[in-house]
């Protein structure tokens, strides 16, 4: 069985040619690090953000 590499998600916001770099995630919080959540919100569509965080109570 051949292994394939896992690709990191790329921002898909249309028209944003100047995407800020991804901030570091706190090992204790992972993708719930406040700076990372703010970056994700700024670089993704509202639908992508809701799909990832709505079930966690983050709006």
PDB file of N, CA, C and O in Angstrom:
ATOM      1  N   UNK A   1       0.844  -1.179   0.000  1.00  0.00           N
ATOM      2  CA  UNK A   1       0.000   0.000   0.000  1.00  0.00           C
ATOM      3  C   UNK A   1       0.885   1.236   0.000  1.00  0.00           C
ATOM      4  O   UNK A   1       1.802   1.352   0.813  1.00  0.00           O
ATOM      5  N   UNK A   2       0.614   2.136  -0.891  1.00  0.00           N
ATOM      6  CA  UNK A   2       1.415   3.339  -1.016  1.00  0.00           C
ATOM      7  C   UNK A   2       0.873   4.434  -0.098  1.00  0.00           C
ATOM      8  O   UNK A   2      -0.333   4.682  -0.061  1.00  0.00           O
ATOM      9  N   UNK A   3       1.757   5.075   0.631  1.00  0.00           N
ATOM     10  CA  UNK A   3       1.345   6.173   1.505  1.00  0.00           C
ATOM     11  C   UNK A   3       1.387   7.482   0.738  1.00  0.00           C
ATOM     12  O   UNK A   3       2.277   7.725  -0.077  1.00  0.00           O
ATOM     13  N   UNK A   4       0.403   8.312   1.023  1.00  0.00           N
ATOM     14  CA  UNK A   4       0.396   9.633   0.409  1.00  0.00           C
ATOM     15  C   UNK A   4       0.609  10.662   1.496  1.00  0.00           C
ATOM     16  O   UNK A   4       0.185  10.465   2.635  1.00  0.00           O
ATOM     17  N   UNK A   5       1.249  11.738   1.161  1.00  0.00           N
ATOM     18  CA  UNK A   5       1.501  12.776   2.153  1.00  0.00           C
ATOM     19  C   UNK A   5       0.226  13.575   2.404  1.00  0.00           C
ATOM     20  O   UNK A   5      -0.596  13.766   1.508  1.00  0.00           O
ATOM     21  N   UNK A   6       0.087  14.028   3.627  1.00  0.00           N
ATOM     22  CA  UNK A   6      -1.069  14.836   4.000  1.00  0.00           C
ATOM     23  C   UNK A   6      -0.745  16.276   3.665  1.00  0.00           C
ATOM     24  O   UNK A   6       0.273  16.811   4.103  1.00  0.00           O
ATOM     25  N   UNK A   7      -1.607  16.900   2.893  1.00  0.00           N
ATOM     26  CA  UNK A   7      -1.384  18.288   2.509  1.00  0.00           C
ATOM     27  C   UNK A   7      -2.033  19.207   3.520  1.00  0.00           C
ATOM     28  O   UNK A   7      -3.134  18.935   3.999  1.00  0.00           O
ATOM     29  N   UNK A   8      -1.347  20.308   3.851  1.00  0.00           N
ATOM     30  CA  UNK A   8      -1.927  21.299   4.748  1.00  0.00           C
ATOM     31  C   UNK A   8      -3.026  22.042   4.000  1.00  0.00           C
ATOM     32  O   UNK A   8      -2.968  22.216   2.783  1.00  0.00           O
ATOM     33  N   UNK A   9      -4.022  22.473   4.754  1.00  0.00           N
ATOM     34  CA  UNK A   9      -5.116  23.234   4.155  1.00  0.00           C
ATOM     35  C   UNK A   9      -4.591  24.576   3.666  1.00  0.00           C
ATOM     36  O   UNK A   9      -3.795  25.230   4.339  1.00  0.00           O
ATOM     37  N   UNK A  10      -5.039  24.966   2.511  1.00  0.00           N
ATOM     38  CA  UNK A  10      -4.656  26.255   1.955  1.00  0.00           C
ATOM     39  C   UNK A  10      -5.818  27.224   2.100  1.00  0.00           C
ATOM     40  O   UNK A  10      -6.971  26.833   1.917  1.00  0.00           O
ATOM     41  N   UNK A  11      -5.535  28.479   2.425  1.00  0.00           N
ATOM     42  CA  UNK A  11      -6.614  29.467   2.488  1.00  0.00           C
ATOM     43  C   UNK A  11      -7.298  29.585   1.140  1.00  0.00           C
ATOM     44  O   UNK A  11      -6.645  29.527   0.097  1.00  0.00           O
ATOM     45  N   UNK A  12      -8.612  29.750   1.160  1.00  0.00           N
ATOM     46  CA  UNK A  12      -9.353  29.787  -0.090  1.00  0.00           C
ATOM     47  C   UNK A  12     -10.122  31.089  -0.292  1.00  0.00           C
ATOM     48  O   UNK A  12     -10.924  31.191  -1.221  1.00  0.00           O
ATOM     49  N   UNK A  13      -9.894  32.069   0.547  1.00  0.00           N
ATOM     50  CA  UNK A  13     -10.609  33.330   0.398  1.00  0.00           C
ATOM     51  C   UNK A  13     -10.265  33.953  -0.949  1.00  0.00           C
ATOM     52  O   UNK A  13      -9.094  34.136  -1.280  1.00  0.00           O
ATOM     53  N   UNK A  14     -11.273  34.269  -1.703  1.00  0.00           N
ATOM     54  CA  UNK A  14     -11.089  34.804  -3.044  1.00  0.00           C
ATOM     55  C   UNK A  14     -10.589  36.242  -2.967  1.00  0.00           C
ATOM     56  O   UNK A  14     -11.113  37.045  -2.195  1.00  0.00           O
ATOM     57  N   UNK A  15      -9.586  36.565  -3.760  1.00  0.00           N
ATOM     58  CA  UNK A  15      -9.098  37.928  -3.859  1.00  0.00           C
ATOM     59  C   UNK A  15      -8.102  38.320  -2.775  1.00  0.00           C
ATOM     60  O   UNK A  15      -7.730  39.490  -2.688  1.00  0.00           O
ATOM     61  N   UNK A  16      -7.666  37.391  -1.959  1.00  0.00           N
ATOM     62  CA  UNK A  16      -6.699  37.754  -0.923  1.00  0.00           C
ATOM     63  C   UNK A  16      -5.318  37.268  -1.345  1.00  0.00           C
ATOM     64  O   UNK A  16      -4.913  36.155  -1.011  1.00  0.00           O
ATOM     65  N   UNK A  17      -4.613  38.095  -2.067  1.00  0.00           N
ATOM     66  CA  UNK A  17      -3.293  37.727  -2.530  1.00  0.00           C
ATOM     67  C   UNK A  17      -2.237  37.940  -1.463  1.00  0.00           C
ATOM     68  O   UNK A  17      -1.105  37.485  -1.621  1.00  0.00           O
ATOM     69  N   UNK A  18      -2.583  38.626  -0.375  1.00  0.00           N
ATOM     70  CA  UNK A  18      -1.628  38.937   0.667  1.00  0.00           C
ATOM     71  C   UNK A  18      -2.055  38.236   1.957  1.00  0.00           C
ATOM     72  O   UNK A  18      -2.582  38.881   2.863  1.00  0.00           O
ATOM     73  N   UNK A  19      -1.834  36.932   2.049  1.00  0.00           N
ATOM     74  CA  UNK A  19      -2.263  36.129   3.193  1.00  0.00           C
ATOM     75  C   UNK A  19      -1.179  36.177   4.265  1.00  0.00           C
ATOM     76  O   UNK A  19      -0.021  35.873   3.980  1.00  0.00           O
ATOM     77  N   UNK A  20      -1.537  36.554   5.497  1.00  0.00           N
ATOM     78  CA  UNK A  20      -0.536  36.583   6.565  1.00  0.00           C
ATOM     79  C   UNK A  20      -0.082  35.171   6.918  1.00  0.00           C
ATOM     80  O   UNK A  20      -0.823  34.211   6.705  1.00  0.00           O
ATOM     81  N   UNK A  21       1.128  35.037   7.455  1.00  0.00           N
ATOM     82  CA  UNK A  21       1.616  33.701   7.806  1.00  0.00           C
ATOM     83  C   UNK A  21       0.814  33.100   8.952  1.00  0.00           C
ATOM     84  O   UNK A  21       0.280  33.812   9.803  1.00  0.00           O
ATOM     85  N   UNK A  22       0.746  31.794   8.954  1.00  0.00           N
ATOM     86  CA  UNK A  22       0.014  31.074  10.001  1.00  0.00           C
ATOM     87  C   UNK A  22       0.752  31.219  11.332  1.00  0.00           C
ATOM     88  O   UNK A  22       1.946  30.927  11.405  1.00  0.00           O
ATOM     89  N   UNK A  23       0.057  31.669  12.393  1.00  0.00           N
ATOM     90  CA  UNK A  23       0.725  31.789  13.687  1.00  0.00           C
ATOM     91  C   UNK A  23       0.934  30.418  14.324  1.00  0.00           C
ATOM     92  O   UNK A  23       0.294  29.435  13.950  1.00  0.00           O
ATOM     93  N   UNK A  24       1.836  30.377  15.283  1.00  0.00           N
ATOM     94  CA  UNK A  24       2.104  29.125  15.986  1.00  0.00           C
ATOM     95  C   UNK A  24       0.918  28.771  16.876  1.00  0.00           C
ATOM     96  O   UNK A  24       0.264  29.647  17.442  1.00  0.00           O
ATOM     97  N   UNK A  25       0.656  27.486  16.988  1.00  0.00           N
ATOM     98  CA  UNK A  25      -0.406  27.012  17.874  1.00  0.00           C
ATOM     99  C   UNK A  25       0.207  26.637  19.219  1.00  0.00           C
ATOM    100  O   UNK A  25       1.274  26.026  19.278  1.00  0.00           O
ATOM    101  N   UNK A  26      -0.480  27.011  20.296  1.00  0.00           N
ATOM    102  CA  UNK A  26      -0.056  26.624  21.635  1.00  0.00           C
ATOM    103  C   UNK A  26      -0.263  25.117  21.763  1.00  0.00           C
ATOM    104  O   UNK A  26      -1.340  24.624  21.427  1.00  0.00           O
ATOM    105  N   UNK A  27       0.737  24.369  22.240  1.00  0.00           N
ATOM    106  CA  UNK A  27       0.586  22.911  22.354  1.00  0.00           C
ATOM    107  C   UNK A  27      -0.588  22.487  23.238  1.00  0.00           C
ATOM    108  O   UNK A  27      -1.147  21.406  23.051  1.00  0.00           O
ATOM    109  N   UNK A  28      -0.958  23.324  24.188  1.00  0.00           N
ATOM    110  CA  UNK A  28      -2.069  22.973  25.078  1.00  0.00           C
ATOM    111  C   UNK A  28      -3.422  23.172  24.407  1.00  0.00           C
ATOM    112  O   UNK A  28      -4.378  22.463  24.718  1.00  0.00           O
ATOM    113  N   UNK A  29      -3.508  24.131  23.490  1.00  0.00           N
ATOM    114  CA  UNK A  29      -4.796  24.481  22.905  1.00  0.00           C
ATOM    115  C   UNK A  29      -4.945  24.084  21.445  1.00  0.00           C
ATOM    116  O   UNK A  29      -6.068  23.994  20.949  1.00  0.00           O
ATOM    117  N   UNK A  30      -3.852  23.845  20.750  1.00  0.00           N
ATOM    118  CA  UNK A  30      -3.920  23.453  19.347  1.00  0.00           C
ATOM    119  C   UNK A  30      -4.631  24.480  18.493  1.00  0.00           C
ATOM    120  O   UNK A  30      -4.272  25.657  18.513  1.00  0.00           O
ATOM    121  N   UNK A  31      -5.648  24.048  17.731  1.00  0.00           N
ATOM    122  CA  UNK A  31      -6.340  24.985  16.850  1.00  0.00           C
ATOM    123  C   UNK A  31      -7.340  25.863  17.600  1.00  0.00           C
ATOM    124  O   UNK A  31      -8.101  26.597  16.971  1.00  0.00           O
ATOM    125  N   UNK A  32      -7.353  25.802  18.923  1.00  0.00           N
ATOM    126  CA  UNK A  32      -8.183  26.712  19.722  1.00  0.00           C
ATOM    127  C   UNK A  32      -7.357  27.864  20.297  1.00  0.00           C
ATOM    128  O   UNK A  32      -7.865  28.638  21.109  1.00  0.00           O
ATOM    129  N   UNK A  33      -6.096  27.989  19.890  1.00  0.00           N
ATOM    130  CA  UNK A  33      -5.265  29.123  20.285  1.00  0.00           C
ATOM    131  C   UNK A  33      -5.912  30.387  19.733  1.00  0.00           C
ATOM    132  O   UNK A  33      -6.192  30.451  18.536  1.00  0.00           O
ATOM    133  N   UNK A  34      -6.161  31.408  20.579  1.00  0.00           N
ATOM    134  CA  UNK A  34      -6.880  32.609  20.118  1.00  0.00           C
ATOM    135  C   UNK A  34      -6.276  33.276  18.883  1.00  0.00           C
ATOM    136  O   UNK A  34      -7.012  33.712  17.998  1.00  0.00           O
ATOM    137  N   UNK A  35      -4.952  33.360  18.811  1.00  0.00           N
ATOM    138  CA  UNK A  35      -4.316  33.987  17.642  1.00  0.00           C
ATOM    139  C   UNK A  35      -4.567  33.164  16.378  1.00  0.00           C
ATOM    140  O   UNK A  35      -4.754  33.716  15.294  1.00  0.00           O
ATOM    141  N   UNK A  36      -4.567  31.838  16.532  1.00  0.00           N
ATOM    142  CA  UNK A  36      -4.789  30.968  15.381  1.00  0.00           C
ATOM    143  C   UNK A  36      -6.230  31.053  14.905  1.00  0.00           C
ATOM    144  O   UNK A  36      -6.490  31.044  13.702  1.00  0.00           O
ATOM    145  N   UNK A  37      -7.173  31.135  15.849  1.00  0.00           N
ATOM    146  CA  UNK A  37      -8.586  31.285  15.485  1.00  0.00           C
ATOM    147  C   UNK A  37      -8.789  32.582  14.718  1.00  0.00           C
ATOM    148  O   UNK A  37      -9.494  32.598  13.709  1.00  0.00           O
ATOM    149  N   UNK A  38      -8.178  33.677  15.185  1.00  0.00           N
ATOM    150  CA  UNK A  38      -8.296  34.969  14.496  1.00  0.00           C
ATOM    151  C   UNK A  38      -7.701  34.886  13.091  1.00  0.00           C
ATOM    152  O   UNK A  38      -8.276  35.430  12.148  1.00  0.00           O
ATOM    153  N   UNK A  39      -6.564  34.215  12.938  1.00  0.00           N
ATOM    154  CA  UNK A  39      -5.946  34.054  11.623  1.00  0.00           C
ATOM    155  C   UNK A  39      -6.845  33.223  10.712  1.00  0.00           C
ATOM    156  O   UNK A  39      -7.039  33.565   9.546  1.00  0.00           O
ATOM    157  N   UNK A  40      -7.391  32.135  11.245  1.00  0.00           N
ATOM    158  CA  UNK A  40      -8.246  31.264  10.446  1.00  0.00           C
ATOM    159  C   UNK A  40      -9.483  32.020   9.969  1.00  0.00           C
ATOM    160  O   UNK A  40      -9.886  31.891   8.813  1.00  0.00           O
ATOM    161  N   UNK A  41     -10.073  32.796  10.847  1.00  0.00           N
ATOM    162  CA  UNK A  41     -11.258  33.592  10.492  1.00  0.00           C
ATOM    163  C   UNK A  41     -10.929  34.600   9.388  1.00  0.00           C
ATOM    164  O   UNK A  41     -11.731  34.822   8.480  1.00  0.00           O
ATOM    165  N   UNK A  42      -9.736  35.210   9.475  1.00  0.00           N
ATOM    166  CA  UNK A  42      -9.347  36.232   8.497  1.00  0.00           C
ATOM    167  C   UNK A  42      -8.973  35.645   7.142  1.00  0.00           C
ATOM    168  O   UNK A  42      -9.047  36.339   6.128  1.00  0.00           O
ATOM    169  N   UNK A  43      -8.574  34.382   7.109  1.00  0.00           N
ATOM    170  CA  UNK A  43      -8.081  33.807   5.851  1.00  0.00           C
ATOM    171  C   UNK A  43      -9.025  32.801   5.210  1.00  0.00           C
ATOM    172  O   UNK A  43      -8.721  32.274   4.141  1.00  0.00           O
ATOM    173  N   UNK A  44     -10.156  32.525   5.833  1.00  0.00           N
ATOM    174  CA  UNK A  44     -11.096  31.543   5.285  1.00  0.00           C
ATOM    175  C   UNK A  44     -12.460  32.171   5.042  1.00  0.00           C
ATOM    176  O   UNK A  44     -12.755  33.266   5.521  1.00  0.00           O
ATOM    177  N   UNK A  45     -13.265  31.469   4.306  1.00  0.00           N
ATOM    178  CA  UNK A  45     -14.629  31.941   4.072  1.00  0.00           C
ATOM    179  C   UNK A  45     -15.449  31.707   5.338  1.00  0.00           C
ATOM    180  O   UNK A  45     -15.096  30.853   6.152  1.00  0.00           O
ATOM    181  N   UNK A  46     -16.537  32.453   5.513  1.00  0.00           N
ATOM    182  CA  UNK A  46     -17.395  32.232   6.691  1.00  0.00           C
ATOM    183  C   UNK A  46     -17.911  30.794   6.789  1.00  0.00           C
ATOM    184  O   UNK A  46     -18.086  30.276   7.892  1.00  0.00           O
ATOM    185  N   UNK A  47     -18.150  30.158   5.664  1.00  0.00           N
ATOM    186  CA  UNK A  47     -18.642  28.784   5.671  1.00  0.00           C
ATOM    187  C   UNK A  47     -17.567  27.824   6.194  1.00  0.00           C
ATOM    188  O   UNK A  47     -17.870  26.917   6.970  1.00  0.00           O
ATOM    189  N   UNK A  48     -16.317  28.023   5.772  1.00  0.00           N
ATOM    190  CA  UNK A  48     -15.225  27.177   6.250  1.00  0.00           C
ATOM    191  C   UNK A  48     -14.999  27.371   7.746  1.00  0.00           C
ATOM    192  O   UNK A  48     -14.780  26.406   8.479  1.00  0.00           O
ATOM    193  N   UNK A  49     -15.054  28.624   8.192  1.00  0.00           N
ATOM    194  CA  UNK A  49     -14.869  28.899   9.616  1.00  0.00           C
ATOM    195  C   UNK A  49     -15.979  28.248  10.435  1.00  0.00           C
ATOM    196  O   UNK A  49     -15.708  27.626  11.462  1.00  0.00           O
ATOM    197  N   UNK A  50     -17.216  28.386   9.992  1.00  0.00           N
ATOM    198  CA  UNK A  50     -18.347  27.801  10.718  1.00  0.00           C
ATOM    199  C   UNK A  50     -18.243  26.278  10.749  1.00  0.00           C
ATOM    200  O   UNK A  50     -18.558  25.657  11.763  1.00  0.00           O
ATOM    201  N   UNK A  51     -17.806  25.677   9.652  1.00  0.00           N
ATOM    202  CA  UNK A  51     -17.684  24.221   9.608  1.00  0.00           C
ATOM    203  C   UNK A  51     -16.661  23.714  10.618  1.00  0.00           C
ATOM    204  O   UNK A  51     -16.812  22.618  11.157  1.00  0.00           O
ATOM    205  N   UNK A  52     -15.634  24.495  10.874  1.00  0.00           N
ATOM    206  CA  UNK A  52     -14.584  24.056  11.786  1.00  0.00           C
ATOM    207  C   UNK A  52     -14.886  24.388  13.249  1.00  0.00           C
ATOM    208  O   UNK A  52     -14.543  23.613  14.141  1.00  0.00           O
ATOM    209  N   UNK A  53     -15.527  25.539  13.501  1.00  0.00           N
ATOM    210  CA  UNK A  53     -15.664  26.006  14.879  1.00  0.00           C
ATOM    211  C   UNK A  53     -17.070  26.163  15.417  1.00  0.00           C
ATOM    212  O   UNK A  53     -17.225  26.333  16.626  1.00  0.00           O
ATOM    213  N   UNK A  54     -18.102  26.115  14.595  1.00  0.00           N
ATOM    214  CA  UNK A  54     -19.477  26.348  15.081  1.00  0.00           C
ATOM    215  C   UNK A  54     -19.886  25.333  16.136  1.00  0.00           C
ATOM    216  O   UNK A  54     -20.547  25.698  17.108  1.00  0.00           O
ATOM    217  N   UNK A  55     -19.513  24.076  15.973  1.00  0.00           N
ATOM    218  CA  UNK A  55     -19.897  23.049  16.949  1.00  0.00           C
ATOM    219  C   UNK A  55     -19.158  23.217  18.282  1.00  0.00           C
ATOM    220  O   UNK A  55     -19.519  22.585  19.275  1.00  0.00           O
ATOM    221  N   UNK A  56     -18.132  24.063  18.305  1.00  0.00           N
ATOM    222  CA  UNK A  56     -17.385  24.325  19.535  1.00  0.00           C
ATOM    223  C   UNK A  56     -17.881  25.583  20.240  1.00  0.00           C
ATOM    224  O   UNK A  56     -17.356  25.957  21.289  1.00  0.00           O
ATOM    225  N   UNK A  57     -18.884  26.231  19.673  1.00  0.00           N
ATOM    226  CA  UNK A  57     -19.452  27.431  20.284  1.00  0.00           C
ATOM    227  C   UNK A  57     -18.723  28.719  19.936  1.00  0.00           C
ATOM    228  O   UNK A  57     -18.960  29.744  20.576  1.00  0.00           O
ATOM    229  N   UNK A  58     -17.848  28.697  18.942  1.00  0.00           N
ATOM    230  CA  UNK A  58     -17.107  29.884  18.528  1.00  0.00           C
ATOM    231  C   UNK A  58     -17.802  30.488  17.316  1.00  0.00           C
ATOM    232  O   UNK A  58     -18.038  29.803  16.321  1.00  0.00           O
ATOM    233  N   UNK A  59     -18.126  31.761  17.403  1.00  0.00           N
ATOM    234  CA  UNK A  59     -18.821  32.426  16.299  1.00  0.00           C
ATOM    235  C   UNK A  59     -17.960  33.486  15.672  1.00  0.00           C
ATOM    236  O   UNK A  59     -18.386  34.148  14.726  1.00  0.00           O
TER     237      UNK A  59
END
